[in-house]
Amino acid sequence: MSIKRFVANKDTTITNAFYENLITRAEIANMGAADVLEIFSIYDQTTGQDSLNPGLFNPVTSGSIERSRVLIQFPIEDIKADRLAGRIPTSGSVQYILKVFNVAHNASIPKDFSVTINPISKSWEEGYGLDMEGYSDSGFVQLTGGYGCSWTYNESGSFWETKGGDIVTGLNYDYIVNFKTGLENIELDITPLVEEWISESIPNNGIMIKLSSSYEDASKLTSYYTKRFSGRNSQYTLNRPCIEARWAPLVTDDRNNFFASSSLLSAEDNTMNLYFYNKVGGSFKNIYGNPIPTVKFFIDSSMTNEISSSLLTINNPLPGVYKAQVCLDTTSSIIYDKWVDPSDETKKYFSSSFDVLQRDNDTSSDTPKYIINITNLKPRYNQQEKARFNIYVREKDWQPNIYSVAYNNIENTSIPNLYYKIFRFNDNYTIVDYSTGSLAYTKASYDENGNYFDLDMTIFEKDYGYGIKLATWDGNYLKEFSDIFKFRID
């Protein structure tokens, strides 16, 4: 799979807003169990004496400003465990996207503002408070005890050094997100910060989301009330705050569709991928001692007539999986490959062969038309499943020969640029959209058996039906197939 979500394991709202009496502030209020998170700034709820100009009211210096901020923490230990197990790629091959979702409400909504997102420097307790209107639920209080953070306290027996929460400074992690209508979600690449958490260079105390300084400090003489987000306790599973790990498909094996190099194409376009899979007892395992093999290419089955190649890289993207990126300038119709120990070429790990195709120019601009199907699609899946979807593809006008008919050997074509999209069926809400950018995380993998993709079903909400759409991408246009493949999560 190329997408995995890690839902927040703690979140809360903290505020210094006034109670209804407009005298006392709710600086000990806790909202850790609420299903909504809220940020705002209100500057004109009370009148106050301007400390710089006695007798005049100045909302910036009078201390009457009310603020609300959001704290969210994520299970970084789970990300570390998945990376160690090879379920998520290593640093540099994966993006971590912060996703926090808007909540519709009937109060006023601010427009044309920005929020700042920073890592938090001190640990904090979520708490059990629910009241986001009257602020009647308190967290920890020095004299009476209790539990949960607030504007004043970060955890039991401990104050924030600065009321309103302490953030990591000096490391250039001031993320800014702009809002035009006020109804937008947050979708932000925080990969460098997550990598810092994983390496423990910064303690994982989560993030603070607040209005940016000029919108929170009342210098604009405008209240920004109120922006609300879905919390981790929301009944809407898909809208809970999360970090979404995204990475490109790790298997794109051209063994079944290998082209010789062409002078009409760039080195990148001429590069083909070949894989060697080291499978032991049904499980993929790295070669003992963790050597990275090298590959030799031959034009004869006896493997005596070696041909030169432009071998770009050989790496180990997954446990037991080895990938070679190669350009071969050859007129041979079949090539034999031998994977050997890098320090002793007489020590063979694997050998095979593959057909070589030549690039042909065409007098027509028509693109191929395909018949497509997901052959192992089930009508229902469990939310805890890790499912693989195998895609059958053949050209629409393909005519089987006598051999194919006799032996039921129906040709399955691989499409190198095949993408998938998943949406909720009842309201057409997109869960996973096509991603054709530099990180093509919804690009289907492929090997000699055809295209496929894996899905972690925990990203879907139970008791709903979903649809899968497939499309090809030619570098400029996305061409979507009309077929919809349906399934349900139980």
Sequence and secondary structure as in RCSB ss.txt:
>XXXX:A:sequence
MSIKRFVANKDTTITNAFYENLITRAEIANMGAADVLEIFSIYDQTTGQDSLNPGLFNPVTSGSIERSRVLIQFP
IEDIKADRLAGRIPTSGSVQYILKVFNVAHNASIPKDFSVTINPISKSWEEGYGLDMEGYSDSGFVQLTGGYGCS
WTYNESGSFWETKGGDIVTGLNYDYIVNFKTGLENIELDITPLVEEWISESIPNNGIMIKLSSSYEDASKLTSYY
TKRFSGRNSQYTLNRPCIEARWAPLVTDDRNNFFASSSLLSAEDNTMNLYFYNKVGGSFKNIYGNPIPTVKFFID
SSMTNEISSSLLTINNPLPGVYKAQVCLDTTSSIIYDKWVDPSDETKKYFSSSFDVLQRDNDTSSDTPKYIINIT
NLKPRYNQQEKARFNIYVREKDWQPNIYSVAYNNIENTSIPNLYYKIFRFNDNYTIVDYSTGSLAYTKASYDENG
NYFDLDMTIFEKDYGYGIKLATWDGNYLKEFSDIFKFRID
>XXXX:A:secstr
  EEEEE SEEEEEE  B TTSSSB TTB  TT SEEEEEEE  SS    SSSTTS  TTTSS  EEEEEEEE  
HHHHHHHHHTTSS  TTS EEEEEE B   SS    SEEEEEEEBSS         SSS   B  BTTTB     
SSEEETTEE SSTT  B  SS   EEEEESSS   EEEE HHHHHHHHHTSS    EEEEE HHHHSSTTS  EE
EEEEE TT S GGGS EEEEE   S B GGGSEE   TTS HHHH EEEEEE EETTEE   TT    EEEEESS
TTS SEE  EEEEEEEEETTEEEEEEE     SEEEEEEE SS TTSEEEEEEEEEE     S      EEEEET
T  SEE TT EEEEEEEEEETT    HHHHHHT       TTEEEEEEETTT  EEE    SSS TTB EEETTE
EEEEEEGGGS TTEEEEEEEEEE SS EEE S  EEEEE 
